[in-house]
Amino acid sequence: MRIKLIKLHPKRQHLQGCYNHYVHDSSKSLYGYKQYRIKTFSLYKDWEVYDGEVQISPTRIGRSFKEARDWLENYLDNNKNEK
């Protein structure tokens, strides 16, 4: 199942000023699908999946955003009969 994630952070929220230029700071980015959220507390990696405020993906260092989205899609496919 392919899901359509919605950007939940304000526009330009993920930019961090640094010596007259901007660096992408993913730790301020937040994406959602229904009650699920994909977020990170890192600058550009370590994305995790949450059901509300509870982390449901196993913690993994270095997980990319795409891997987190794929993990959520697989989770929804495997648990669609439970909901």
ABEGO torsion letter per residue (X at the ends): XBBBBBBABBBGAABBBBGGBBBBBAAABBBBBEABBBBBABAABGBBBBBEABBABBBBBGBBAAAAAAAAAAAAAAAAAAX
